[in-house]
Amino acid sequence: MDAQDCQAAATLQPPGPPAHGCVAAWWDMVDRNLRSFPHSCSTLGRKIAALCDSFTSKSLKEHVFPPLIDMLIYFNFFKAPFLVDLKKPELKIPHTVNFYLRVEPGVMLGIWHTVPSCREEDAKGKDRCWYEAALRDGNPIIVYLHGSAEHRAASHRLKLVKVLSDGGFHVLSVDYRGFGDSTGKPTEEGLTTDAIRVYEWTKARSGITPVCLWGHSLGTGVATNAAKVLEEKGCPADAIVLEAPFTNMWVASINYPLLKIYRNIPGFLRTFMDALRKDKIVFPVKFLSSPLLILHGEDDRTVPLEYGKKLYEIAHNAYRNKERVKMVIFPPGFQHNLLCKSPTLLITVRDFLSKQWS
């Protein structure tokens, strides 16, 4: 071995104890580390055992199916329409501004604020501050809570926003956590929190202008859950509009087109129901006092009309003031997503709200 090899070998040797007076301290450190090693192994062993016990205490179905069902219910991974810059809503709909609202640590919601079309000229070139101040202009405000899949730029959602804007409403189109460019992961509690925070943020800036929660499909459950919390806080929502509502998440999910493919698989319905046992997106309408308008299409095949009727029956029986609850059924032709195309939608909504708010 030549000198160069000896030098290379020397660099591979483990470091020895320090020289002179530090030797005692070095050996003391080694002794302490060796003494703590069995304890560290024991702690690690307990953690591994706990993880194994947690995993084996549940069936594979319990580990796999609930996350899969969450994915199919929210369908938030399907971020269509694609190649849309959500920071530039003006490319999709006029007199609209994009902004973000932090509802809790790690959760930032993307929101489009569309002002009434009668203010289109005023809105040109204005920034977010102008839009925020415009919430006090006396025109009623709708916080729009959409259904599953896609995001706030979906075509049927933009059509509804345009109809409402033309009718004199401000519209705040919210993407829940995990939808669109909003951060976070969707959960039942999380979506409810999102709706509450947006409503409260809007009320704090609207003065005496009324604010209405409008939910569509999945959003109807979010809207009613949020309204219940607001009721418990002593500040009930100014009004609630439920478009194509269901009575519980099971009803809505099992009729989704994607899930219909799997309904004939042996054991699917039983497993699906088991996975939804902990679902909290229900309809606490019997605990509400806010004006409630239910809208449903006669030919809705995603959430059949019978469920909207059932919800209306529950609410009508529970409300003391029966005039605060109304259901409107739209004739065939609009199905689940296109009530916005009905020529009577806007006047139906405006008449109900103006009567309630007069």
One Martini backbone bead per residue (centre of mass of N, CA, C, O) as a GRO file, in nm:
protein
  358
    1MET     BB    1   0.093   0.038   0.027
    2ASP     BB    2   0.079   0.348  -0.037
    3ALA     BB    3   0.048   0.667   0.067
    4GLN     BB    4  -0.227   0.722  -0.072
    5ASP     BB    5  -0.378   0.476   0.045
    6CYS     BB    6  -0.336   0.542   0.343
    7GLN     BB    7  -0.489   0.812   0.336
    8ALA     BB    8  -0.765   0.697   0.243
    9ALA     BB    9  -0.801   0.497   0.480
   10ALA     BB   10  -0.797   0.708   0.706
   11THR     BB   11  -1.073   0.849   0.620
   12LEU     BB   12  -1.246   0.575   0.704
   13GLN     BB   13  -1.206   0.617   0.993
   14PRO     BB   14  -1.313   0.640   1.290
   15PRO     BB   15  -1.342   0.850   1.529
   16GLY     BB   16  -1.179   0.931   1.797
   17PRO     BB   17  -1.098   1.031   2.079
   18PRO     BB   18  -1.023   1.283   2.238
   19ALA     BB   19  -0.783   1.467   2.360
   20HIS     BB   20  -0.690   1.473   2.671
   21GLY     BB   21  -0.929   1.636   2.874
   22CYS     BB   22  -1.183   1.517   2.683
   23VAL     BB   23  -1.212   1.212   2.738
   24ALA     BB   24  -1.415   1.196   2.971
   25ALA     BB   25  -1.647   1.341   2.824
   26TRP     BB   26  -1.671   1.148   2.588
   27TRP     BB   27  -1.735   0.888   2.756
   28ASP     BB   28  -1.991   1.004   2.884
   29MET     BB   29  -2.151   1.037   2.625
   30VAL     BB   30  -2.143   0.743   2.537
   31ASP     BB   31  -2.281   0.628   2.789
   32ARG     BB   32  -2.551   0.781   2.760
   33ASN     BB   33  -2.627   0.669   2.480
   34LEU     BB   34  -2.626   0.368   2.561
   35ARG     BB   35  -2.845   0.393   2.783
   36SER     BB   36  -3.075   0.516   2.576
   37PHE     BB   37  -3.116   0.294   2.361
   38PRO     BB   38  -3.331   0.105   2.482
   39HIS     BB   39  -3.547   0.323   2.514
   40SER     BB   40  -3.570   0.399   2.214
   41CYS     BB   41  -3.651   0.117   2.119
   42SER     BB   42  -3.904   0.096   2.293
   43THR     BB   43  -4.055   0.342   2.178
   44LEU     BB   44  -4.053   0.250   1.883
   45GLY     BB   45  -4.198  -0.016   1.932
   46ARG     BB   46  -4.463   0.107   2.038
   47LYS     BB   47  -4.533   0.268   1.783
   48ILE     BB   48  -4.544   0.030   1.587
   49ALA     BB   49  -4.759  -0.131   1.740
   50ALA     BB   50  -4.981   0.087   1.724
   51LEU     BB   51  -4.998   0.098   1.416
   52CYS     BB   52  -5.064  -0.199   1.372
   53ASP     BB   53  -5.321  -0.203   1.545
   54SER     BB   54  -5.473   0.014   1.385
   55PHE     BB   55  -5.471  -0.137   1.113
   56THR     BB   56  -5.584  -0.430   1.210
   57SER     BB   57  -5.864  -0.317   1.332
   58LYS     BB   58  -5.909  -0.287   1.026
   59SER     BB   59  -6.027  -0.317   0.736
   60LEU     BB   60  -5.961  -0.273   0.412
   61LYS     BB   61  -6.226  -0.127   0.356
   62GLU     BB   62  -6.183   0.096   0.580
   63HIS     BB   63  -5.921   0.214   0.446
   64VAL     BB   64  -6.027   0.258   0.138
   65PHE     BB   65  -6.330   0.355   0.101
   66PRO     BB   66  -6.366   0.636   0.231
   67PRO     BB   67  -6.161   0.792   0.050
   68LEU     BB   68  -6.305   0.714  -0.213
   69ILE     BB   69  -6.576   0.848  -0.148
   70ASP     BB   70  -6.474   1.132  -0.113
   71MET     BB   71  -6.377   1.155  -0.406
   72LEU     BB   72  -6.667   1.101  -0.534
   73ILE     BB   73  -6.825   1.328  -0.397
   74TYR     BB   74  -6.641   1.579  -0.465
   75PHE     BB   75  -6.452   1.568  -0.724
   76ASN     BB   76  -6.201   1.787  -0.699
   77PHE     BB   77  -5.989   1.668  -0.910
   78PHE     BB   78  -6.195   1.790  -1.121
   79LYS     BB   79  -6.056   2.083  -1.283
   80ALA     BB   80  -6.294   2.201  -1.436
   81PRO     BB   81  -6.195   2.394  -1.648
   82PHE     BB   82  -5.925   2.401  -1.833
   83LEU     BB   83  -5.699   2.652  -1.873
   84VAL     BB   84  -5.779   2.842  -1.629
   85ASP     BB   85  -5.750   3.168  -1.502
   86LEU     BB   86  -5.860   3.243  -1.184
   87LYS     BB   87  -5.720   3.539  -1.171
   88LYS     BB   88  -5.903   3.594  -1.460
   89PRO     BB   89  -6.234   3.647  -1.484
   90GLU     BB   90  -6.263   3.851  -1.730
   91LEU     BB   91  -6.237   3.609  -1.943
   92LYS     BB   92  -6.546   3.500  -1.857
   93ILE     BB   93  -6.650   3.759  -1.678
   94PRO     BB   94  -6.777   4.044  -1.610
   95HIS     BB   95  -6.749   4.239  -1.344
   96THR     BB   96  -6.487   4.079  -1.205
   97VAL     BB   97  -6.325   3.953  -0.906
   98ASN     BB   98  -6.037   3.829  -0.757
   99PHE     BB   99  -6.003   3.641  -0.443
  100TYR     BB  100  -5.868   3.579  -0.108
  101LEU     BB  101  -5.958   3.362   0.176
  102ARG     BB  102  -5.873   3.321   0.509
  103VAL     BB  103  -6.010   3.073   0.735
  104GLU     BB  104  -5.742   2.907   0.799
  105PRO     BB  105  -5.482   2.734   0.850
  106GLY     BB  106  -5.410   2.634   0.515
  107VAL     BB  107  -5.678   2.806   0.417
  108MET     BB  108  -5.755   2.915   0.081
  109LEU     BB  109  -5.997   3.101  -0.089
  110GLY     BB  110  -6.151   3.113  -0.394
  111ILE     BB  111  -6.300   3.423  -0.533
  112TRP     BB  112  -6.586   3.557  -0.705
  113HIS     BB  113  -6.682   3.898  -0.780
  114THR     BB  114  -7.003   3.992  -0.890
  115VAL     BB  115  -7.157   4.251  -1.013
  116PRO     BB  116  -7.395   4.421  -1.113
  117SER     BB  117  -7.460   4.508  -1.440
  118CYS     BB  118  -7.536   4.810  -1.364
  119ARG     BB  119  -7.201   4.833  -1.276
  120GLU     BB  120  -7.004   4.793  -1.514
  121GLU     BB  121  -6.884   5.079  -1.565
  122ASP     BB  122  -6.780   5.126  -1.273
  123ALA     BB  123  -6.581   4.860  -1.274
  124LYS     BB  124  -6.381   4.967  -1.459
  125GLY     BB  125  -6.053   4.928  -1.337
  126LYS     BB  126  -6.105   4.806  -1.071
  127ASP     BB  127  -6.048   4.703  -0.755
  128ARG     BB  128  -6.104   4.525  -0.476
  129CYS     BB  129  -6.188   4.765  -0.295
  130TRP     BB  130  -6.428   4.849  -0.465
  131TYR     BB  131  -6.587   4.586  -0.447
  132GLU     BB  132  -6.612   4.580  -0.141
  133ALA     BB  133  -6.767   4.853  -0.118
  134ALA     BB  134  -7.014   4.760  -0.307
  135LEU     BB  135  -7.169   4.588  -0.086
  136ARG     BB  136  -7.319   4.879   0.011
  137ASP     BB  137  -7.529   4.954  -0.243
  138GLY     BB  138  -7.812   4.762  -0.188
  139ASN     BB  139  -7.751   4.512  -0.331
  140PRO     BB  140  -7.799   4.202  -0.328
  141ILE     BB  141  -7.651   3.901  -0.182
  142ILE     BB  142  -7.465   3.611  -0.307
  143VAL     BB  143  -7.367   3.298  -0.179
  144TYR     BB  144  -7.207   3.060  -0.378
  145LEU     BB  145  -7.268   2.699  -0.353
  146HIS     BB  146  -7.148   2.445  -0.503
  147GLY     BB  147  -7.094   2.158  -0.637
  148SER     BB  148  -6.949   1.905  -0.759
  149ALA     BB  149  -6.689   1.960  -0.909
  150GLU     BB  150  -6.495   2.161  -1.033
  151HIS     BB  151  -6.549   2.520  -1.064
  152ARG     BB  152  -6.618   2.866  -1.082
  153ALA     BB  153  -6.585   2.829  -1.421
  154ALA     BB  154  -6.822   2.683  -1.484
  155SER     BB  155  -7.064   2.721  -1.713
  156HIS     BB  156  -7.328   2.685  -1.536
  157ARG     BB  157  -7.231   2.891  -1.322
  158LEU     BB  158  -7.198   3.140  -1.503
  159LYS     BB  159  -7.492   3.154  -1.595
  160LEU     BB  160  -7.610   3.212  -1.318
  161VAL     BB  161  -7.447   3.465  -1.251
  162LYS     BB  162  -7.553   3.632  -1.489
  163VAL     BB  163  -7.850   3.628  -1.411
  164LEU     BB  164  -7.811   3.761  -1.130
  165SER     BB  165  -7.666   4.015  -1.225
  166ASP     BB  166  -7.899   4.111  -1.415
  167GLY     BB  167  -8.092   4.114  -1.142
  168GLY     BB  168  -7.905   4.277  -0.908
  169PHE     BB  169  -7.667   4.091  -0.808
  170HIS     BB  170  -7.446   3.984  -0.598
  171VAL     BB  171  -7.163   3.748  -0.653
  172LEU     BB  172  -7.016   3.481  -0.456
  173SER     BB  173  -6.783   3.256  -0.580
  174VAL     BB  174  -6.707   2.948  -0.427
  175ASP     BB  175  -6.417   2.768  -0.339
  176TYR     BB  176  -6.352   2.519  -0.180
  177ARG     BB  177  -6.161   2.326  -0.030
  178GLY     BB  178  -5.981   2.172  -0.300
  179PHE     BB  179  -6.094   2.371  -0.503
  180GLY     BB  180  -5.938   2.461  -0.750
  181ASP     BB  181  -5.723   2.710  -0.585
  182SER     BB  182  -5.787   2.591  -0.323
  183THR     BB  183  -5.692   2.505  -0.021
  184GLY     BB  184  -5.691   2.192   0.094
  185LYS     BB  185  -5.933   1.959   0.239
  186PRO     BB  186  -6.221   1.800   0.199
  187THR     BB  187  -6.491   1.838   0.437
  188GLU     BB  188  -6.763   1.871   0.610
  189GLU     BB  189  -6.657   2.082   0.814
  190GLY     BB  190  -6.493   2.256   0.614
  191LEU     BB  191  -6.725   2.354   0.430
  192THR     BB  192  -6.883   2.492   0.652
  193THR     BB  193  -6.664   2.691   0.735
  194ASP     BB  194  -6.640   2.834   0.466
  195ALA     BB  195  -6.929   2.946   0.454
  196ILE     BB  196  -6.923   3.107   0.716
  197ARG     BB  197  -6.682   3.293   0.657
  198VAL     BB  198  -6.799   3.426   0.403
  199TYR     BB  199  -7.055   3.535   0.527
  200GLU     BB  200  -6.922   3.705   0.754
  201TRP     BB  201  -6.748   3.877   0.569
  202THR     BB  202  -6.986   4.001   0.415
  203LYS     BB  203  -7.152   4.121   0.651
  204ALA     BB  204  -6.914   4.316   0.747
  205ARG     BB  205  -6.952   4.477   0.439
  206SER     BB  206  -7.286   4.533   0.386
  207GLY     BB  207  -7.441   4.628   0.615
  208ILE     BB  208  -7.790   4.629   0.530
  209THR     BB  209  -7.734   4.422   0.326
  210PRO     BB  210  -7.845   4.139   0.210
  211VAL     BB  211  -7.768   3.781   0.267
  212CYS     BB  212  -7.741   3.489   0.059
  213LEU     BB  213  -7.770   3.143   0.059
  214TRP     BB  214  -7.649   2.942  -0.220
  215GLY     BB  215  -7.734   2.607  -0.305
  216HIS     BB  216  -7.594   2.332  -0.501
  217SER     BB  217  -7.651   2.037  -0.419
  218LEU     BB  218  -7.399   1.996  -0.227
  219GLY     BB  219  -7.445   2.303  -0.135
  220THR     BB  220  -7.708   2.253   0.032
  221GLY     BB  221  -7.568   2.120   0.273
  222VAL     BB  222  -7.375   2.350   0.338
  223ALA     BB  223  -7.587   2.574   0.380
  224THR     BB  224  -7.749   2.440   0.617
  225ASN     BB  225  -7.516   2.399   0.811
  226ALA     BB  226  -7.436   2.696   0.825
  227ALA     BB  227  -7.714   2.803   0.919
  228LYS     BB  228  -7.717   2.653   1.188
  229VAL     BB  229  -7.471   2.790   1.312
  230LEU     BB  230  -7.577   3.079   1.287
  231GLU     BB  231  -7.822   3.030   1.464
  232GLU     BB  232  -7.657   2.952   1.722
  233LYS     BB  233  -7.517   3.249   1.721
  234GLY     BB  234  -7.766   3.463   1.658
  235CYS     BB  235  -7.719   3.487   1.312
  236PRO     BB  236  -7.913   3.449   1.083
  237ALA     BB  237  -7.977   3.409   0.779
  238ASP     BB  238  -8.138   3.604   0.550
  239ALA     BB  239  -8.113   3.356   0.339
  240ILE     BB  240  -8.229   3.053   0.150
  241VAL     BB  241  -8.108   2.866  -0.135
  242LEU     BB  242  -8.226   2.554  -0.286
  243GLU     BB  243  -8.069   2.366  -0.544
  244ALA     BB  244  -8.120   2.054  -0.567
  245PRO     BB  245  -8.198   1.890  -0.314
  246PHE     BB  246  -8.130   1.679  -0.040
  247THR     BB  247  -8.149   1.467   0.254
  248ASN     BB  248  -7.871   1.317   0.187
  249MET     BB  249  -7.571   1.191   0.081
  250TRP     BB  250  -7.673   0.925  -0.028
  251VAL     BB  251  -7.875   1.031  -0.236
  252ALA     BB  252  -7.675   1.199  -0.403
  253SER     BB  253  -7.445   0.988  -0.466
  254ILE     BB  254  -7.606   0.740  -0.598
  255ASN     BB  255  -7.690   0.949  -0.853
  256TYR     BB  256  -7.434   0.970  -0.969
  257PRO     BB  257  -7.314   0.892  -1.269
  258LEU     BB  258  -7.053   0.746  -1.178
  259LEU     BB  259  -7.197   0.548  -0.961
  260LYS     BB  260  -7.400   0.395  -1.146
  261ILE     BB  261  -7.194   0.191  -1.264
  262TYR     BB  262  -7.165   0.034  -0.958
  263ARG     BB  263  -7.450  -0.070  -0.851
  264ASN     BB  264  -7.425  -0.387  -0.965
  265ILE     BB  265  -7.221  -0.450  -0.767
  266PRO     BB  266  -7.156  -0.667  -0.541
  267GLY     BB  267  -7.190  -0.486  -0.234
  268PHE     BB  268  -7.183  -0.179  -0.290
  269LEU     BB  269  -7.418  -0.050  -0.131
  270ARG     BB  270  -7.333  -0.148   0.149
  271THR     BB  271  -7.048  -0.023   0.149
  272PHE     BB  272  -7.138   0.265   0.095
  273MET     BB  273  -7.312   0.302   0.348
  274ASP     BB  274  -7.090   0.247   0.555
  275ALA     BB  275  -6.905   0.492   0.460
  276LEU     BB  276  -7.160   0.705   0.542
  277ARG     BB  277  -7.219   0.697   0.854
  278LYS     BB  278  -7.037   0.975   0.921
  279ASP     BB  279  -7.208   1.166   0.789
  280LYS     BB  280  -7.281   1.542   0.802
  281ILE     BB  281  -7.445   1.593   0.535
  282VAL     BB  282  -7.725   1.744   0.621
  283PHE     BB  283  -8.077   1.858   0.709
  284PRO     BB  284  -8.144   2.119   0.952
  285VAL     BB  285  -8.433   2.266   0.890
  286LYS     BB  286  -8.585   2.242   1.174
  287PHE     BB  287  -8.363   2.475   1.294
  288LEU     BB  288  -8.481   2.702   1.122
  289SER     BB  289  -8.573   3.068   1.023
  290SER     BB  290  -8.502   3.125   0.753
  291PRO     BB  291  -8.558   3.197   0.454
  292LEU     BB  292  -8.696   2.936   0.225
  293LEU     BB  293  -8.583   2.823  -0.100
  294ILE     BB  294  -8.702   2.574  -0.328
  295LEU     BB  295  -8.534   2.422  -0.612
  296HIS     BB  296  -8.679   2.215  -0.887
  297GLY     BB  297  -8.654   1.971  -1.123
  298GLU     BB  298  -8.855   1.743  -1.278
  299ASP     BB  299  -8.586   1.615  -1.456
  300ASP     BB  300  -8.409   1.525  -1.220
  301ARG     BB  301  -8.158   1.255  -1.210
  302THR     BB  302  -7.961   1.310  -0.973
  303VAL     BB  303  -8.194   1.469  -0.799
  304PRO     BB  304  -8.478   1.384  -0.730
  305LEU     BB  305  -8.773   1.543  -0.661
  306GLU     BB  306  -8.863   1.384  -0.402
  307TYR     BB  307  -8.640   1.515  -0.218
  308GLY     BB  308  -8.735   1.804  -0.228
  309LYS     BB  309  -9.017   1.745  -0.114
  310LYS     BB  310  -8.924   1.628   0.154
  311LEU     BB  311  -8.779   1.880   0.255
  312TYR     BB  312  -9.022   2.068   0.248
  313GLU     BB  313  -9.194   1.911   0.449
  314ILE     BB  314  -9.007   1.941   0.690
  315ALA     BB  315  -8.994   2.252   0.692
  316HIS     BB  316  -9.301   2.319   0.700
  317ASN     BB  317  -9.350   2.169   0.973
  318ALA     BB  318  -9.127   2.336   1.144
  319TYR     BB  319  -9.228   2.603   1.070
  320ARG     BB  320  -9.406   2.859   1.199
  321ASN     BB  321  -9.360   3.031   0.938
  322LYS     BB  322  -9.483   2.935   0.636
  323GLU     BB  323  -9.396   3.189   0.453
  324ARG     BB  324  -9.073   3.108   0.475
  325VAL     BB  325  -9.171   2.866   0.284
  326LYS     BB  326  -9.062   2.748  -0.048
  327MET     BB  327  -9.168   2.580  -0.356
  328VAL     BB  328  -9.020   2.526  -0.687
  329ILE     BB  329  -9.127   2.381  -0.993
  330PHE     BB  330  -8.972   2.277  -1.285
  331PRO     BB  331  -8.995   2.203  -1.586
  332PRO     BB  332  -8.897   2.035  -1.831
  333GLY     BB  333  -8.532   2.097  -1.945
  334PHE     BB  334  -8.309   2.141  -1.683
  335GLN     BB  335  -8.252   1.949  -1.473
  336HIS     BB  336  -7.966   1.994  -1.267
  337ASN     BB  337  -7.792   2.264  -1.407
  338LEU     BB  338  -8.039   2.453  -1.581
  339LEU     BB  339  -8.224   2.669  -1.430
  340CYS     BB  340  -8.091   2.929  -1.557
  341LYS     BB  341  -8.278   2.895  -1.830
  342SER     BB  342  -8.513   2.996  -1.688
  343PRO     BB  343  -8.739   3.264  -1.720
  344THR     BB  344  -8.843   3.230  -1.397
  345LEU     BB  345  -8.615   3.239  -1.190
  346LEU     BB  346  -8.562   3.536  -1.116
  347ILE     BB  347  -8.853   3.617  -1.030
  348THR     BB  348  -8.877   3.407  -0.808
  349VAL     BB  349  -8.646   3.510  -0.629
  350ARG     BB  350  -8.718   3.811  -0.603
  351ASP     BB  351  -9.003   3.780  -0.484
  352PHE     BB  352  -8.926   3.626  -0.230
  353LEU     BB  353  -8.711   3.819  -0.111
  354SER     BB  354  -8.872   4.085  -0.109
  355LYS     BB  355  -9.090   3.981   0.086
  356GLN     BB  356  -8.891   3.904   0.324
  357TRP     BB  357  -8.737   4.206   0.319
  358SER     BB  358  -8.980   4.422   0.369
   0.00000   0.00000   0.00000
